[in-house]
Amino acid sequence: MIEFRNVTKSYDAGRPAVDDLTLAIERGRITVFVGPSGCGKTTSLRMINRMVEPTSGQILLDGQDVAQQKAAELRRSMGYVMQSSGLMPHRTVLDNIATVPRLNGVARSAARARAKELLDVVGLASELGSRYPGQLSGGQQQRVGVARALAADPPVLLMDEPFSAVDPVVRAELQAELIRLQNDLAKTIVFVTHDIDEATILGDKVAVLAVGGRLAQYAAPEEILRAPVDDFVAGFVGRDRGFRHLSFLDGDHVTIHPIETIETSQLADPTVSVRSPWTLLVDPEGRPHGWIPAATRASITSQAEAVPGGSLYTRGGSLRSALDAALSSPSGLGVTIDDDGRAVGVVRPAEVFDLIEAGRLDRGRDHFNTAV
Ligand SMILES: Nc1ncnc2c1ncn2[C@@H]1O[C@H](COP(=O)(O)OP(=O)(O)OP(=O)(O)O)[C@@H](O)[C@H]1O
């Protein structure tokens, strides 16, 4: 556990960068520091491993004041991942990953063997190990950065905007990968981002900081979206917070309706007609490839002419993705797939809303029962 006790950092005589921060970071969980630029996220993170020293207050790591520990040892005992992957350009990927174990006295061959395993852990092909960082994509470099931080198997990982320099698709992949890794490794991760979406996706707990280094709210992401404590937090989490909150409501009870389908190979055959106003086009494996409106069935003879579909809802996912699939679908029906990507039916937006309303009533009742 990492504990901030009344920690203040002033770089100069002006406003503090971090102001009287008190919070406890749970072991084995992801805690996210989020807030606008300049609110003291990086400063707070760096005080944990003494890259920055507090002006006053204490930081305890498992009950021990970090100020009493040797800064260099402390730093090596925690993984650190930053935005620019921070890899050494003249060393190969494997040597980069092996850096900290080597500094800790592990033999070169053992450190490299471990580095090879870590490439696999972070989802990189082993042949990338002999490349130099400049020969990798941004996303691959970030994965190497994560592997390097994990190399000495530290219990604590500090991550400073590690995914902000990559495009949104790669970023989503890296986020999913981090969640998967964390399920196996259960590290204590402190993660800095200015992106509230990233914070709510990754965080078990989220600390929202306001400019001037004030802790505005510290809670589970679901609570921050549902019940921001003040106007600052409400403004920061943004206007879509109602929609984003649906990510925390599971879609187990959404009804999945059957849907008429037509196979891609049948399109060219004019004798295969459709009955429903919208028929789902699927390939021979049953994967969706768009929609065929009944009115234009006769004129559609190839997959390329089908009406493109919306987002897909993976059965059992959140109400957010169920609703998004329905709202983004030209037919108004959200295509639902199984884990193998095969269409299993559709969800109707009105029924998703009904579930949201039912949940609201349940929560209202719970709130009432707790209040009385
Ligand atoms: N070495 C430094 N010397 C002086 N002031 C600093 C130093 N490092 C940070 N600051 C100031 O402290 C405040 C907090 O900076 P910090 O980098 O911790 O914020 P941040 O929330 O991580 O910002 P960003 O999201 O832009 O990276 C800012 O006003 C910044 O200008």
Ligand as a Chemical Component Dictionary entry (heavy atoms), coordinates in Angstrom:
data_LIG
# 
_chem_comp.id                   LIG 
_chem_comp.type                 NON-POLYMER 
_chem_comp.pdbx_formal_charge   0 
_chem_comp.three_letter_code    LIG 
# 
loop_
_chem_comp_atom.comp_id 
_chem_comp_atom.atom_id 
_chem_comp_atom.alt_atom_id 
_chem_comp_atom.type_symbol 
_chem_comp_atom.charge 
_chem_comp_atom.model_Cartn_x 
_chem_comp_atom.model_Cartn_y 
_chem_comp_atom.model_Cartn_z 
_chem_comp_atom.pdbx_ordinal 
LIG N1  N1  N 0 10.617 21.015 -12.324 1  
LIG C1  C1  C 0 9.664  21.957 -12.183 2  
LIG N2  N2  N 0 9.973  23.205 -11.838 3  
LIG C2  C2  C 0 9.018  24.134 -11.673 4  
LIG N3  N3  N 0 7.721  23.910 -11.820 5  
LIG C3  C3  C 0 7.341  22.691 -12.175 6  
LIG C4  C4  C 0 8.296  21.629 -12.393 7  
LIG N4  N4  N 0 7.630  20.500 -12.725 8  
LIG C5  C5  C 0 6.321  20.832 -12.747 9  
LIG N5  N5  N 0 6.146  22.142 -12.425 10 
LIG C6  C6  C 0 4.867  22.850 -12.319 11 
LIG O1  O1  O 0 4.060  22.159 -11.391 12 
LIG C7  C7  C 0 2.701  22.116 -11.830 13 
LIG C8  C8  C 0 2.259  20.655 -11.906 14 
LIG O2  O2  O 0 3.015  20.012 -12.948 15 
LIG P1  P1  P 0 2.837  18.473 -13.287 16 
LIG O3  O3  O 0 3.768  18.152 -14.402 17 
LIG O4  O4  O 0 2.917  17.691 -12.052 18 
LIG O5  O5  O 0 1.337  18.477 -13.803 19 
LIG P2  P2  P 0 0.549  17.416 -14.669 20 
LIG O6  O6  O 0 -0.808 17.383 -14.095 21 
LIG O7  O7  O 0 1.291  16.157 -14.748 22 
LIG O8  O8  O 0 0.523  18.146 -16.078 23 
LIG P3  P3  P 0 0.493  17.538 -17.580 24 
LIG O9  O9  O 0 -0.784 16.791 -17.738 25 
LIG O10 O10 O 0 0.502  18.805 -18.424 26 
LIG O11 O11 O 0 1.720  16.712 -17.743 27 
LIG C9  C9  C 0 2.655  22.845 -13.159 28 
LIG O12 O12 O 0 2.223  24.167 -12.924 29 
LIG C10 C10 C 0 4.095  22.816 -13.630 30 
LIG O13 O13 O 0 4.401  23.943 -14.407 31 
# 
loop_
_chem_comp_bond.comp_id 
_chem_comp_bond.atom_id_1 
_chem_comp_bond.atom_id_2 
_chem_comp_bond.value_order 
_chem_comp_bond.pdbx_ordinal 
LIG N1  C1  SING 1  
LIG C1  N2  SING 2  
LIG C1  C4  DOUB 3  
LIG N2  C2  DOUB 4  
LIG C2  N3  SING 5  
LIG N3  C3  DOUB 6  
LIG C3  C4  SING 7  
LIG C3  N5  SING 8  
LIG C4  N4  SING 9  
LIG N4  C5  DOUB 10 
LIG C5  N5  SING 11 
LIG N5  C6  SING 12 
LIG C6  O1  SING 13 
LIG C6  C10 SING 14 
LIG O1  C7  SING 15 
LIG C7  C8  SING 16 
LIG C7  C9  SING 17 
LIG C8  O2  SING 18 
LIG O2  P1  SING 19 
LIG P1  O3  DOUB 20 
LIG P1  O4  SING 21 
LIG P1  O5  SING 22 
LIG O5  P2  SING 23 
LIG P2  O6  DOUB 24 
LIG P2  O7  SING 25 
LIG P2  O8  SING 26 
LIG O8  P3  SING 27 
LIG P3  O9  DOUB 28 
LIG P3  O10 SING 29 
LIG P3  O11 SING 30 
LIG C9  O12 SING 31 
LIG C9  C10 SING 32 
LIG C10 O13 SING 33 
# 
